[in-house]
Amino acid sequence: MIERIGIIGGGAWGTALALVAARAGRSAILYAREPATVEAINRQRAAPSHMGVEANVSASGVISDACRADMVIVAVPAQDFRAAAKEAAPFIEANIPVVIAAKGIEQSSGRRLSEVLAEVAPTVEIAVLSGPSFASDVAKGLPTAVTLATARTEIALELSRALAGPTFRPYAETDIVGVELGGALKNVLAIAAGIVAGRGLGASASAALIARGFAEIRRFAEANGAKAETLMGLSGLGDVVLTCSTSQSRNFSVGLALGAGRPIPNLLAEGVATAEIAHRLAEQRGISMPVTAAVAAVLGGVLTVDEVVEQLMSRPIRRESD
């Protein structure tokens, strides 16, 4: 029975998930490094991200406090995930579910975050939560549906029930690879969609880009063992629809700035790191990902936006299904 849920990460997403747990009737304890966050939650019943906090949410600056739980959620940036998981691992009992709530690929190793977790905490039950969800919407209690994947259906269902509430609905899945890669790669496509919008290339170009970009996400994910139907669900297509259509998406906002020729805003956009490593992995494995390659080239200063548009439009004519 899951009654106590620990959340590692005191940012907007971690706080929103603490609220999800509380609204589902669980006791939630949030670990945050910043003393101001801990103070605000425990004394002022509000987070620095301007979220009100439920009565059954508490905070601690000691990571072991959040690890002594029936279920642990790690909600830190993808490139910080290894360090956070390694710090938490000694305090998490064997077979406790650890839910990865970050979306990305580790840039230094090219590993998915579930692979990183298996390496640093081999005795835990690995789970992944992903799908179309902005932290601010979740915190406000707006209707949200996500995917929660573990290797075993019964565990995925148990964790989904533990987080389900009036406005938050997790769907259980066993395709961890598909859920992870859909969530990670859609961030790169969101940057590309932002570039198109920022450059004023029109709705037709945007639709074509998203369709072709989604095709390469499926191609990459399936080559790594994901199921095609997973990519058509919430953690794939659903997340693409969300993040490729609004400046509320940090990755889309980065693309907007690139397309308009403005400096990139100082935002935590996971797609910036993911673009480079996804492009590198695709090249190593012989997977065609021209949209991802274009985003990596623009971010790396190798090509301009106009040059990558010309490059994409002049690719050899082929069948759409190739």
C-alpha positions as CSV (number, residue, x, y, z in Angstrom):
1,M,0.0,0.0,0.0
2,I,1.4,3.4,-1.0
3,E,0.8,6.0,1.6
4,R,4.0,8.1,1.8
5,I,5.5,9.5,-1.4
6,G,8.9,11.2,-1.4
7,I,9.8,13.7,-4.1
8,I,13.4,14.7,-4.9
9,G,13.5,18.1,-6.5
10,G,12.1,21.4,-5.3
11,G,11.5,23.0,-8.6
12,A,8.1,23.7,-10.2
13,W,7.7,20.1,-11.5
14,G,8.7,18.5,-8.2
15,T,6.3,20.8,-6.3
16,A,3.5,20.1,-8.7
17,L,4.0,16.4,-8.3
18,A,3.9,16.8,-4.5
19,L,0.6,18.5,-4.9
20,V,-0.6,15.6,-7.1
21,A,0.4,13.1,-4.4
22,A,-1.4,15.2,-1.7
23,R,-4.6,15.5,-3.7
24,A,-4.5,11.8,-4.2
25,G,-4.7,11.4,-0.5
26,R,-1.1,10.5,0.1
27,S,1.4,12.0,2.5
28,A,4.1,13.9,0.4
29,I,7.5,14.9,1.5
30,L,9.6,17.1,-0.9
31,Y,13.4,17.3,-0.7
32,A,14.8,20.6,-1.9
33,R,18.3,21.9,-1.7
34,E,17.3,25.5,-1.2
35,P,16.5,26.4,2.4
36,A,14.1,29.1,1.2
37,T,12.0,26.5,-0.5
38,V,11.9,24.3,2.5
39,E,11.0,27.3,4.7
40,A,8.3,28.5,2.3
41,I,6.6,25.1,2.2
42,N,6.7,24.3,5.9
43,R,5.9,27.7,7.3
44,Q,4.2,29.7,4.6
45,R,2.4,26.8,2.9
46,A,3.5,28.1,-0.5
47,A,6.4,27.3,-2.8
48,P,8.7,29.9,-4.4
49,S,7.1,29.0,-7.7
50,H,3.9,30.7,-6.4
51,M,2.1,27.4,-5.9
52,G,-0.1,27.0,-2.8
53,V,0.8,23.8,-0.9
54,E,-1.6,21.3,0.5
55,A,-1.7,20.5,4.2
56,N,-0.3,17.0,3.8
57,V,2.9,18.2,1.9
58,S,6.0,18.9,3.9
59,A,9.6,19.7,2.9
60,S,13.1,18.8,4.0
61,G,16.6,19.8,3.2
62,V,17.8,16.2,4.0
63,I,17.5,13.9,1.1
64,S,17.1,10.7,3.2
65,D,13.8,12.1,4.6
66,A,12.3,11.9,1.1
67,C,13.8,8.5,0.4
68,R,12.1,6.8,3.4
69,A,8.9,6.4,1.5
70,D,6.7,3.8,-0.2
71,M,7.4,5.5,-3.5
72,V,10.1,8.0,-4.6
73,I,9.7,10.4,-7.5
74,V,12.9,12.1,-8.9
75,A,12.0,15.4,-10.5
76,V,15.3,17.0,-11.3
77,P,16.7,18.2,-14.7
78,A,17.9,15.2,-16.8
79,Q,21.5,16.2,-16.8
80,D,21.4,16.4,-13.0
81,F,19.6,13.0,-12.6
82,R,22.6,10.8,-12.1
83,A,24.0,12.9,-9.2
84,A,20.6,13.1,-7.5
85,A,19.9,9.3,-7.9
86,K,23.4,8.5,-6.7
87,E,22.9,10.6,-3.6
88,A,19.5,9.1,-2.9
89,A,20.3,5.5,-3.6
90,P,21.8,4.5,-0.2
91,F,18.6,5.6,1.6
92,I,16.1,3.8,-0.6
93,E,15.1,0.3,0.4
94,A,15.2,-2.6,-2.1
95,N,12.2,-3.0,-4.4
96,I,10.8,0.5,-3.6
97,P,9.5,2.1,-6.8
98,V,11.5,5.1,-8.0
99,V,9.7,7.1,-10.6
100,I,11.7,9.1,-13.1
101,A,9.9,12.4,-13.8
102,A,12.7,14.0,-16.0
103,K,12.7,14.0,-19.8
104,G,16.0,13.6,-21.5
105,I,19.0,11.5,-22.4
106,E,22.2,11.8,-20.4
107,Q,24.5,13.8,-22.6
108,S,27.8,12.4,-21.3
109,S,27.0,8.8,-21.7
110,G,24.1,8.6,-24.2
111,R,22.1,6.5,-21.7
112,R,18.4,6.8,-21.0
113,L,17.7,7.8,-17.5
114,S,16.2,4.4,-16.6
115,E,19.6,2.9,-17.6
116,V,21.3,5.5,-15.3
117,L,19.0,4.6,-12.4
118,A,19.6,0.8,-13.0
119,E,23.3,1.5,-12.7
120,V,23.4,3.6,-9.6
121,A,20.4,2.0,-7.7
122,P,20.1,-1.6,-9.1
123,T,17.7,-2.9,-6.4
124,V,14.9,-0.4,-6.9
125,E,11.7,-0.8,-9.0
126,I,12.2,1.5,-12.0
127,A,9.3,3.6,-13.3
128,V,9.0,6.5,-15.7
129,L,6.3,9.2,-15.8
130,S,5.9,11.3,-18.9
131,G,3.2,12.9,-21.0
132,P,1.7,16.3,-21.9
133,S,1.9,18.2,-18.7
134,F,3.0,21.7,-17.8
135,A,3.9,22.1,-14.1
136,S,1.7,25.2,-13.8
137,D,-1.3,23.5,-15.2
138,V,-0.9,20.5,-12.9
139,A,-0.4,22.7,-9.8
140,K,-3.6,24.6,-10.6
141,G,-5.5,21.4,-10.7
142,L,-6.3,21.6,-14.5
143,P,-7.2,18.2,-16.1
144,T,-4.0,16.3,-17.0
145,A,-3.3,12.8,-18.3
146,V,0.1,11.1,-18.4
147,T,1.7,7.7,-18.9
148,L,3.4,5.8,-16.1
149,A,5.5,2.9,-17.2
150,T,7.2,0.1,-15.3
151,A,8.4,-3.4,-16.4
152,R,5.4,-5.1,-14.7
153,T,1.8,-4.2,-15.4
154,E,0.6,-4.7,-11.8
155,I,3.2,-2.3,-10.5
156,A,2.4,0.3,-13.1
157,L,-1.3,0.1,-12.2
158,E,-0.5,0.3,-8.4
159,L,1.6,3.5,-8.9
160,S,-1.0,5.0,-11.2
161,R,-3.7,4.5,-8.7
162,A,-1.5,6.0,-6.0
163,L,-1.2,9.3,-8.0
164,A,-4.6,9.4,-9.6
165,G,-6.9,12.2,-8.4
166,P,-9.8,14.3,-9.6
167,T,-7.7,16.2,-12.2
168,F,-4.6,13.9,-12.7
169,R,-5.0,10.6,-14.5
170,P,-2.0,8.3,-15.1
171,Y,-2.3,5.5,-17.7
172,A,-0.3,2.4,-16.9
173,E,2.3,1.1,-19.5
174,T,5.1,-1.4,-19.6
175,D,7.1,0.1,-22.5
176,I,9.7,2.1,-20.5
177,V,11.9,2.8,-23.6
178,G,9.0,4.2,-25.6
179,V,7.8,6.4,-22.8
180,E,11.3,7.7,-22.1
181,L,12.3,8.4,-25.6
182,G,9.0,10.0,-26.6
183,G,9.4,12.4,-23.7
184,A,13.0,13.2,-24.4
185,L,12.9,13.6,-28.2
186,K,9.7,15.7,-28.4
187,N,11.8,18.4,-26.7
188,V,14.1,18.6,-29.7
189,L,11.1,18.7,-32.1
190,A,9.6,21.5,-29.9
191,I,12.7,23.6,-30.5
192,A,12.4,23.0,-34.3
193,A,8.7,24.0,-34.2
194,G,9.7,27.2,-32.3
195,I,12.3,28.0,-34.9
196,V,9.7,27.7,-37.7
197,A,7.3,30.0,-35.8
198,G,10.0,32.5,-34.9
199,R,11.2,32.6,-38.5
200,G,7.7,33.2,-39.7
201,L,7.7,30.2,-42.1
202,G,4.0,29.7,-41.9
203,A,1.5,27.1,-40.7
204,S,2.1,24.7,-43.6
205,A,5.8,24.5,-42.8
206,S,5.0,24.0,-39.1
207,A,2.6,21.1,-39.8
208,A,5.1,19.4,-42.2
209,L,7.9,19.8,-39.8
210,I,6.0,18.3,-36.9
211,A,4.8,15.4,-39.0
212,R,8.3,14.6,-40.3
213,G,9.9,15.2,-36.9
214,F,7.4,12.8,-35.2
215,A,8.2,10.2,-37.9
216,E,11.9,10.3,-36.9
217,I,11.1,10.1,-33.2
218,R,9.2,6.9,-33.9
219,R,12.0,5.7,-36.1
220,F,14.7,6.3,-33.4
221,A,12.5,4.9,-30.6
222,E,11.5,1.7,-32.4
223,A,15.2,1.1,-33.4
224,N,15.9,1.1,-29.6
225,G,13.1,-1.3,-28.8
226,A,10.1,0.9,-28.2
227,K,6.6,0.0,-29.4
228,A,5.1,2.0,-32.2
229,E,1.7,2.3,-30.3
230,T,3.5,3.9,-27.3
231,L,4.7,6.7,-29.4
232,M,1.1,7.3,-30.6
233,G,0.0,7.8,-27.0
234,L,0.3,10.5,-24.4
235,S,4.0,10.2,-23.9
236,G,4.7,10.5,-27.6
237,L,2.1,12.2,-29.8
238,G,0.3,13.8,-26.9
239,D,3.5,15.5,-25.6
240,V,4.4,16.6,-29.2
241,V,1.0,18.3,-29.6
242,L,1.5,20.2,-26.3
243,T,5.1,21.3,-26.6
244,C,5.2,22.2,-30.3
245,S,2.3,24.6,-30.1
246,T,2.8,27.1,-27.3
247,S,5.5,29.4,-25.9
248,Q,4.5,28.0,-22.5
249,S,6.9,25.3,-23.5
250,R,10.5,26.2,-22.7
251,N,11.8,24.3,-25.6
252,F,9.4,26.0,-28.0
253,S,10.5,29.4,-26.5
254,V,14.1,28.6,-27.2
255,G,13.2,27.8,-30.8
256,L,11.2,31.0,-31.1
257,A,14.3,33.0,-30.1
258,L,16.6,31.1,-32.5
259,G,14.1,31.6,-35.4
260,A,13.8,35.3,-34.7
261,G,17.5,35.8,-34.3
262,R,17.3,36.8,-30.6
263,P,19.5,35.5,-27.8
264,I,18.3,32.2,-26.3
265,P,16.4,32.9,-23.1
266,N,17.9,31.6,-19.9
267,L,15.5,28.7,-19.5
268,L,15.9,25.1,-18.5
269,A,15.1,23.6,-21.9
270,E,16.0,19.9,-21.8
271,G,15.9,19.7,-25.6
272,V,19.2,21.7,-25.9
273,A,21.2,19.0,-24.4
274,T,19.1,16.2,-25.9
275,A,19.5,17.5,-29.5
276,E,23.3,17.0,-29.5
277,I,23.3,13.5,-28.0
278,A,20.3,12.3,-30.0
279,H,22.0,13.4,-33.2
280,R,25.2,11.7,-32.2
281,L,23.5,8.4,-31.3
282,A,21.4,8.5,-34.5
283,E,24.6,8.9,-36.6
284,Q,26.4,6.1,-34.7
285,R,23.4,3.7,-35.3
286,G,22.6,4.8,-38.8
287,I,19.2,6.2,-38.1
288,S,18.0,9.0,-40.3
289,M,17.0,12.0,-38.2
290,P,17.3,15.2,-40.3
291,V,15.2,17.4,-38.1
292,T,17.2,16.5,-35.0
293,A,20.4,17.0,-37.0
294,A,19.2,20.5,-38.1
295,V,18.4,21.5,-34.5
296,A,21.8,20.3,-33.3
297,A,23.5,22.2,-36.1
298,V,21.7,25.5,-35.3
299,L,22.3,25.1,-31.5
300,G,25.9,24.3,-32.2
301,G,26.4,27.3,-34.4
302,V,27.4,25.1,-37.4
303,L,24.5,26.3,-39.6
304,T,22.1,29.2,-39.7
305,V,18.4,28.8,-39.6
306,D,18.2,29.7,-43.3
307,E,20.9,27.2,-44.2
308,V,19.1,24.3,-42.4
309,V,15.8,25.2,-44.1
310,E,17.5,25.1,-47.5
311,Q,19.2,21.8,-46.6
312,L,16.0,20.2,-45.5
313,M,14.0,21.3,-48.5
314,S,16.7,20.1,-50.9
315,R,17.0,16.6,-49.6
316,P,16.5,13.8,-52.2
317,I,12.9,13.0,-53.1
318,R,11.8,9.7,-51.6
319,R,8.7,7.9,-50.5
320,E,7.2,9.4,-47.3
321,S,7.3,6.0,-45.5
322,D,11.0,5.6,-46.1
